[in-house]
Amino acid sequence: MGLKIRLARAGAKKRPYYHIVIADSRSPRDGRFIERVGSYNPMLPAEHADRVRLREERLTHWLENGAVATERVAKFLGKAGLAPMPVWNEQPHQSAPKKKAQERAKAAAAVAA
């Protein structure tokens, strides 16, 4: 049985609110879970104290017992100092100028300078 630390949606329409839960990886997102260990309210400002609430002693217990956090929850745990901060791999942007446009911009900058 693979244990996950993940979000379970609990809010109303257009008013998101999430519980941070320990669940079997085969359970549905909003379905059965083992224990509720925190909450996340994205409607609050980022600096608000109640935006992310964690029960740290229970989270450390489950992490020691092999539970794996999802990407979003891993960021919360990293900011709280309960787990290492996940590595962010920078993704290429499709909207970035292509090779020829970059060459033209470089040439224009050289002429202007």
C-alpha positions as CSV (number, residue, x, y, z in Angstrom):
1,M,0.0,0.0,0.0
2,G,1.6,3.3,-1.2
3,L,0.8,6.2,1.1
4,K,0.5,9.7,-0.3
5,I,0.3,13.1,1.4
6,R,-2.0,15.0,-0.9
7,L,-4.8,17.6,-1.2
8,A,-8.5,16.7,-1.0
9,R,-10.8,19.5,-2.2
10,A,-13.5,20.5,0.3
11,G,-14.6,24.0,-0.8
12,A,-17.6,25.2,-2.6
13,K,-17.8,26.2,-6.3
14,K,-15.3,29.0,-7.0
15,R,-14.3,29.0,-3.3
16,P,-11.5,26.4,-3.2
17,Y,-10.4,25.0,0.2
18,Y,-8.3,21.9,0.6
19,H,-7.6,19.4,3.4
20,I,-4.1,17.9,3.5
21,V,-4.6,14.2,4.0
22,I,-2.8,10.9,4.2
23,A,-4.4,8.5,1.8
24,D,-3.8,5.3,0.0
25,S,-2.5,6.1,-3.5
26,R,-5.3,4.1,-5.0
27,S,-8.1,6.1,-3.3
28,P,-9.9,8.9,-5.2
29,R,-8.9,12.5,-4.6
30,D,-11.9,13.4,-2.5
31,G,-12.6,9.9,-1.4
32,R,-11.4,7.8,1.5
33,F,-8.4,8.9,3.5
34,I,-6.5,7.7,6.6
35,E,-5.9,10.9,8.5
36,R,-6.4,14.7,8.0
37,V,-3.1,16.4,8.8
38,G,-3.6,20.0,7.7
39,S,-5.4,22.5,5.5
40,Y,-4.7,24.9,2.6
41,N,-6.9,27.9,1.9
42,P,-5.7,29.5,-1.4
43,M,-8.2,32.3,-1.1
44,L,-6.1,33.9,1.7
45,P,-3.1,36.1,0.9
46,A,0.2,34.4,0.7
47,E,1.5,35.9,3.9
48,H,-1.5,35.0,6.0
49,A,-0.8,32.6,8.9
50,D,-3.9,30.4,8.2
51,R,-3.2,29.9,4.5
52,V,-1.4,26.6,5.2
53,R,-1.9,24.9,8.5
54,L,0.0,21.7,9.3
55,R,0.0,19.2,12.2
56,E,3.8,18.9,12.2
57,E,4.1,15.9,14.6
58,R,1.7,13.8,12.6
59,L,3.3,14.7,9.3
60,T,6.8,13.7,10.6
61,H,5.3,10.4,11.8
62,W,3.8,9.7,8.4
63,L,7.0,10.8,6.5
64,E,9.0,8.4,8.7
65,N,6.6,5.6,7.8
66,G,7.1,6.1,4.1
67,A,4.4,8.5,3.0
68,V,5.3,10.4,-0.2
69,A,4.1,14.0,-0.6
70,T,2.7,15.3,-3.9
71,E,4.4,18.2,-5.6
72,R,2.2,20.9,-4.1
73,V,2.3,19.5,-0.6
74,A,6.1,19.0,-0.9
75,K,6.4,22.7,-1.4
76,F,4.4,23.3,1.8
77,L,6.5,20.9,3.8
78,G,9.7,22.4,2.4
79,K,8.6,25.9,3.5
80,A,7.7,24.6,6.9
81,G,11.1,22.9,7.2
82,L,9.6,19.4,7.6
83,A,11.2,18.0,4.4
84,P,13.8,19.3,1.9
85,M,12.5,21.8,-0.6
86,P,11.7,20.2,-3.9
87,V,13.9,21.1,-6.9
88,W,12.3,23.3,-9.5
89,N,13.4,22.4,-13.0
90,E,13.0,25.5,-15.3
91,Q,10.9,24.6,-18.3
92,P,11.5,26.2,-21.7
93,H,8.9,28.7,-22.8
94,Q,7.2,28.2,-26.1
95,S,6.6,32.0,-26.4
96,A,10.3,32.8,-26.3
97,P,11.7,34.2,-29.5
98,K,13.0,31.6,-31.9
99,K,16.6,31.4,-33.2
100,K,16.3,33.8,-36.1
101,A,14.4,36.4,-34.1
102,Q,17.1,36.3,-31.4
103,E,19.8,36.8,-34.1
104,R,17.9,39.8,-35.5
105,A,17.6,41.3,-32.0
106,K,21.3,40.8,-31.3
107,A,22.2,42.4,-34.6
108,A,19.9,45.4,-33.9
109,A,21.4,45.8,-30.5
110,A,24.9,45.8,-32.0
111,V,24.0,48.5,-34.6
112,A,22.4,50.7,-31.9
113,A,25.5,50.4,-29.7
